[in-house]
Amino acid sequence: MKKYMILGIAAIIVMGAVFVPRFMHKGDENVKFTTLTEEQIPQQIMNVLPRYIAKERALSCRIDNSVYVIVTRGEKRSSGFMVEIDKITQSVVDNKHVMTVHALYKDPTPDQVVNPVITYPYVVTKTKLSKLPDKIKLKVEYKK
């Protein structure tokens, strides 16, 4: 009898180790978004952007029931640097909504003619979400 109880407890522990993480981490879900032109960016974002643009990061903000995602590349010493958002995913990890922003960076080539001017590349998108994430991650890939 004792042997069956130990086997039962071991089975419960193994099943818990296998199935609990699946419930804690739901699969990634793609987020629909539209990349905005400078004219389409809400004035509220344009007003606060100078505070955040000098560093490389991903940010989100909510304006009038819409969630916007911004990726900044930080200060660059010439023109020719670009950033775009390839995709945005969201998942639930430990009951927290986590947004992952997949950004594509493009740098000037060595033979490309660029202006020696300080630039701050960034991109702003409007998502179909209405709720801000609890955490936001930036994943970067360099584009040739």
N, C-alpha and C positions, 0 to 999 in steps of 0.2 A: 504494500500500500504506500509506504513511504517513498519507494522507488518511482511510482507513478506520479506522486505529488511533485517530486523534484523534476521529473521530466515535463510535467505540465507547467511548472513555473519557468523552466528553461525555455519551453516553447513560447510562452507569453512574452518573455524578455526578447527573444529573437524576433517575434512578430512585431513587437513594439519598436525595435530598432530598425526594422525594415519599413513599416508602414507609417509611423508617426512623422518622419521627415517629409514624406510625400504630402501629408496634410498640411504641414507647416510651410512648405514651399510649393506654391502653385506654379505652373508653367508660365513662361514669358508670353505676354500678349502685346502685339503690335499696336502702337498708338498712331492714329491718323493725324496728320499735321499739314500745314501749308506754310511754305517759306514766304516771309513778307518782304516787300520792297521797302526802302527807307521811308517812302511816303505813306505806307500802310502801317508802320509801327506806331502804336499808341503814344501819345505825348507823355503819359506817365512813365513809360519805359525810357523814352528819350531823356527825360529829366533825371532819372537815377542812374542811367548807364555810365556816365563819367566816373561814378564811385566804384564801379566793378570792372571796368574795361581793361585796366592795367595788368590784370592777372589772367592766367589760363584757367577757365572753369566753365561749368554748366550751372545755370540758374533757372529757376521757374518762378513765375508770379501769376497771380490771379487778378484779372481786371474784368468787371462786369460779367461775371459767370463764365469767363473763358480763361483757360490756362495757357500761358505763353512760356516758351522755352528759349533761353538765350545761351549761346556758346560764345565765349570770348577767347582769343588767342594770346592776349597780353600785348606788351609793347614790342614792336618790331622796328628795326633801324632802316628799313627801306620799303618801297612798294613791292608788290608781287606776291605777298603772302595772302592766302585765302582760307576760308573755312566754310564748310557746308554740313548740314545734318543729313546723314544717310538714312537713319531710322531711329525711332524711339520705341523702347519697349517698357512695359511695366510688369511687375510681378509682386506677389505677396510673400514676404519672408518674415517669419516670426510675428505674424499679424501686423506687419508694417508694409505700407505701399512703397515700393522701390522703383524709381524710374531710372532707366539706363539710356543715356543719349550717346548714339554712335555717330561720331563726327569724322569727317574727312578733311584732312589738312593738305594744302598744297603750298609748297615753297618755291621761290624762283629758282630756275636752273642757273648753274654757274655762268652760262653764256647769255643769259637773258638780261636785257637792258632794263634797269630799274632806277627809280628816282631815290636819291639819298634823303629820305624824309621819314620822320617817325610816324608809324601807322599803328592802328589798333583794330585788327580784323575781328569782325563779329558777325553773327547771324541771329535773326529772331524768327521764331516760328509760332504759329497759333495752332493749338491742338484742339481736338474734339473733346477733351476732358473738361470737367467742371470742378474737380477737386485736386488740390495740390498734393504731391507725393510727400511722404514722411522723410524720404531720403532720395538724393539724386546722385547718380554716378556718371562720369564722363569716360567713354572709351574712344580712343583716338586711333585712326589709321591714316597713314600718309599716302596720298594719291600722287601718281606720277604724271 
